[in-house]
Amino acid sequence: MNPKAIILVGGPSRGTRFRPLSLNVPKPLFPVAGKPIISHHIAALSKVEDLKEILLIGFFEDSVFSSFLQDAAREYPNLHIRYLREYQSLGTAGGLYHFRDEILRGNPDQVFVLHADVACTFPLVAMKKAHEGHRGLCTILGTRVPRDSANNFGCLVAKPDTNEVLHYVEKPESFISNLISCGVYLFDCAIFDEIRKSLENKKGNVETDIYGREVFQDGNKLRLEQDLLRPLAQARKLFVHETKDFWRQIKTAGSAVPVNGLYLEQLLQTNPEKLAKNTPGGPEIVGAVYIHPTAQIDPQAKLGPNVSIGPNVFIGKGARVRDSIVLDNVDVKQNACILHAIIGWNSKIGCWSRVEGTPSAAHNSTAVTKSGLKIQSITILGKEVSVKDETIIRNCIVLPHKDLKSSCENEIVM
Ligand SMILES: Nc1nc2c(ncn2[C@@H]2O[C@H](COP(=O)(O)OP(=O)(O)O[C@H]3O[C@H](CO)[C@@H](O)[C@H](O)[C@@H]3O)[C@@H](O)[C@H]2O)c(=O)[nH]1
């Protein structure tokens, strides 16, 4: 077996719900639990036997991923990781088809396809084993979600004894099943014949590009879900591998906070040496906390659980941080309190101030409702925001470069 992998990274127009953070970093590179979102995908892929090549496919500028790719090459010398740029958004299966020659080079027999905007334990080795035990062309990772959120996803109805998918419906209007697609797939390479068939069904919508390759006309995308998975289910060639581990989407900026917590909890179980520990004369650490080696934390500060502290951060005496991500070069003055928040690069949090959000209990949701109105649950400060001493910022989104001189609540500060 000689599998390859693809990570669908999307492009700049797709990160809008991730604002204001995506104004400064493309969503796939936003750090959670101390490393870029897609590094978690790559770490899981690196454990798949014989997998040597990972292709990131998206429509960002080429330069966006260059330094990430250099770092990844150093960390994984046995993996060949490249970025392939779509000339425009081609849809979730359009890039697979457009770059089919690159993907099929070296005759792989299987291809993993992972959405960049999901977080989970990526049980890829178990998925591969399950895939090789049936006669399907695709195994899709599935998870159970609460009934009322199921129609935000691709829904699957499967035979419990064989895991064969009988129906696949993308974001149905009414309830079909609470077993949903996680956006993680393993395909046999024969899938490219199915893509060809699906294209033939869309006849008349194909043109030839300057390299003589078939591409789709403007605005006509090839959708993995509707154009490929649905017919595969109808042909009984789609199987599901259900995971009981955590799974989350990363759509809004606020969703990075629970995802950060889940990855940190996972690290606490698998690689606790990567996390901060209580040491004599050091700050108080509660639960899973990641601190970049260049950060300086006052011994009288208290951090955790579920906290990531980025490079060159300074946390002052008596400060308290929990359930939050503090990005590079942030200066947190003494006795400040940060709860359920993301603090953007180079921000300054004054003495005795509070930056806080409200924890949301809802699965895969980061907004809460108050008096019938949807309010922001995670407080997010964009890059270079300054919060004056003794100020409270609660349930707010603050755009970059703002100087907050008085308290605010449930606001978008523009
Ligand atoms: N390269 C590329 N990537 C794309 C494009 N369009 C979307 N993507 C990437 O494909 C992934 C899916 O994005 P969406 O199109 O926004 O779909 P969704 O609403 O997240 O729903 C999909 O994912 C759910 C799981 O998270 C599924 O449950 C659902 O069925 C569907 O596949 C993201 O990682 C996104 O960046 C494109 O044109 N080109």
The ligand as an SDF file (V2000), in Angstrom:
LIG
                    3D

 39 42  0  0  0  0  0  0  0  0999 V2000
   -9.0920   23.6440   -2.0470 N   0  0  0  0  0  0  0  0  0  0  0  0
  -10.3270   24.0020   -1.7780 C   0  0  0  0  0  0  0  0  0  0  0  0
  -10.8060   23.7880   -0.5500 N   0  0  0  0  0  0  0  0  0  0  0  0
  -12.0810   24.1410   -0.3240 C   0  0  0  0  0  0  0  0  0  0  0  0
  -12.9100   24.7300   -1.3010 C   0  0  0  0  0  0  0  0  0  0  0  0
  -14.1350   24.9490   -0.7550 N   0  0  0  0  0  0  0  0  0  0  0  0
  -14.0430   24.5210    0.5320 C   0  0  0  0  0  0  0  0  0  0  0  0
  -12.8080   24.0460    0.8000 N   0  0  0  0  0  0  0  0  0  0  0  0
  -12.3260   23.4740    2.0660 C   0  0  0  0  0  0  0  0  0  0  0  0
  -13.1240   22.3290    2.2930 O   0  0  0  0  0  0  0  0  0  0  0  0
  -13.4840   22.2040    3.6680 C   0  0  0  0  0  0  0  0  0  0  0  0
  -15.0230   22.1630    3.7840 C   0  0  0  0  0  0  0  0  0  0  0  0
  -15.5130   23.4510    3.6580 O   0  0  0  0  0  0  0  0  0  0  0  0
  -17.0010   23.9390    3.3510 P   0  0  0  0  0  0  0  0  0  0  0  0
  -17.2270   23.9320    1.8910 O   0  0  0  0  0  0  0  0  0  0  0  0
  -17.1310   25.2290    4.0950 O   0  0  0  0  0  0  0  0  0  0  0  0
  -17.9980   22.8680    3.9140 O   0  0  0  0  0  0  0  0  0  0  0  0
  -18.6460   22.7310    5.3750 P   0  0  0  0  0  0  0  0  0  0  0  0
  -19.7900   23.6540    5.5510 O   0  0  0  0  0  0  0  0  0  0  0  0
  -17.5330   22.7780    6.3710 O   0  0  0  0  0  0  0  0  0  0  0  0
  -19.2150   21.2460    5.3300 O   0  0  0  0  0  0  0  0  0  0  0  0
  -18.3670   20.1860    4.9700 C   0  0  0  0  0  0  0  0  0  0  0  0
  -17.6670   19.7080    6.0990 O   0  0  0  0  0  0  0  0  0  0  0  0
  -18.4740   19.1410    7.1540 C   0  0  0  0  0  0  0  0  0  0  0  0
  -17.5250   18.6590    8.2460 C   0  0  0  0  0  0  0  0  0  0  0  0
  -16.8380   19.7510    8.7820 O   0  0  0  0  0  0  0  0  0  0  0  0
  -19.3020   17.9790    6.6120 C   0  0  0  0  0  0  0  0  0  0  0  0
  -20.1670   17.4550    7.6140 O   0  0  0  0  0  0  0  0  0  0  0  0
  -20.1210   18.4400    5.4200 C   0  0  0  0  0  0  0  0  0  0  0  0
  -20.7490   17.3160    4.8540 O   0  0  0  0  0  0  0  0  0  0  0  0
  -19.2320   19.0770    4.3670 C   0  0  0  0  0  0  0  0  0  0  0  0
  -18.3660   18.1320    3.8130 O   0  0  0  0  0  0  0  0  0  0  0  0
  -12.7860   23.3700    4.3620 C   0  0  0  0  0  0  0  0  0  0  0  0
  -11.5630   22.9070    4.9010 O   0  0  0  0  0  0  0  0  0  0  0  0
  -12.5610   24.3810    3.2520 C   0  0  0  0  0  0  0  0  0  0  0  0
  -11.4270   25.1760    3.4990 O   0  0  0  0  0  0  0  0  0  0  0  0
  -12.3680   24.9480   -2.6110 C   0  0  0  0  0  0  0  0  0  0  0  0
  -13.0030   25.4670   -3.5200 O   0  0  0  0  0  0  0  0  0  0  0  0
  -11.0770   24.5570   -2.7810 N   0  0  0  0  0  0  0  0  0  0  0  0
  1  2  1  0
  2  3  2  0
  2 39  1  0
  3  4  1  0
  4  5  2  0
  4  8  1  0
  5  6  1  0
  5 37  1  0
  6  7  2  0
  7  8  1  0
  8  9  1  0
  9 10  1  0
  9 35  1  0
 10 11  1  0
 11 12  1  0
 11 33  1  0
 12 13  1  0
 13 14  1  0
 14 15  2  0
 14 16  1  0
 14 17  1  0
 17 18  1  0
 18 19  2  0
 18 20  1  0
 18 21  1  0
 21 22  1  0
 22 23  1  0
 22 31  1  0
 23 24  1  0
 24 25  1  0
 24 27  1  0
 25 26  1  0
 27 28  1  0
 27 29  1  0
 29 30  1  0
 29 31  1  0
 31 32  1  0
 33 34  1  0
 33 35  1  0
 35 36  1  0
 37 38  2  0
 37 39  1  0
M  END
$$$$
